[in-house]
Amino acid sequence: ILAGQTISENGLSATLTGELTLDPTSAGTPASTVWVLAIAYDAAGNPAGLRRWEHTGPLPQGTALPFEITVYSAGPPITRLDVLAEARP
């Protein structure tokens, strides 16, 4: 779950903050690795930068895991962000 995003005034960096929670009703074991990928795009919709955040260690279902990622532009100003997450047993 994404709690907030902030793009710098010059568009050269952006910060994503939030918490991840595994669905407590789904079957399975706790996650041992969690990845969050932040993708920054320019005004034309082209990727301008990306950054991966990784947590290793057990994450039981229903437990919140806070994260914060700062992604930097590789050139043009950032105008939009997407976030993807993956949890592995």
Solvent accessible surface area in square Angstrom, and as a share of the most:
residue,aa,sasa,rsa
1,I,148,0.75
2,L,71,0.35
3,A,84,0.65
4,G,29,0.28
5,Q,91,0.40
6,T,93,0.54
7,I,59,0.30
8,S,39,0.25
9,E,191,0.85
10,N,95,0.49
11,G,4,0.04
12,L,84,0.42
13,S,27,0.17
14,A,2,0.01
15,T,37,0.22
16,L,1,0.00
17,T,46,0.27
18,G,7,0.06
19,E,85,0.38
20,L,23,0.12
21,T,61,0.35
22,L,39,0.19
23,D,77,0.40
24,P,90,0.57
25,T,123,0.72
26,S,52,0.34
27,A,105,0.82
28,G,59,0.56
29,T,94,0.55
30,P,63,0.40
31,A,4,0.03
32,S,51,0.33
33,T,28,0.16
34,V,3,0.02
35,W,81,0.28
36,V,1,0.00
37,L,49,0.24
38,A,0,0.00
39,I,25,0.13
40,A,0,0.00
41,Y,32,0.12
42,D,19,0.10
43,A,93,0.72
44,A,82,0.64
45,G,39,0.37
46,N,79,0.40
47,P,96,0.60
48,A,5,0.04
49,G,13,0.12
50,L,115,0.57
51,R,113,0.41
52,R,127,0.46
53,W,59,0.21
54,E,76,0.34
55,H,49,0.22
56,T,92,0.53
57,G,25,0.24
58,P,110,0.69
59,L,6,0.03
60,P,62,0.39
61,Q,58,0.26
62,G,42,0.40
63,T,60,0.35
64,A,50,0.39
65,L,23,0.11
66,P,88,0.55
67,F,13,0.05
68,E,107,0.48
69,I,6,0.03
70,T,38,0.22
71,V,1,0.00
72,Y,127,0.48
73,S,22,0.14
74,A,100,0.78
75,G,45,0.43
76,P,58,0.37
77,P,75,0.47
78,I,6,0.03
79,T,73,0.42
80,R,111,0.40
81,L,14,0.07
82,D,55,0.28
83,V,50,0.29
84,L,104,0.52
85,A,64,0.50
86,E,77,0.35
87,A,45,0.35
88,R,126,0.46
89,P,122,0.76
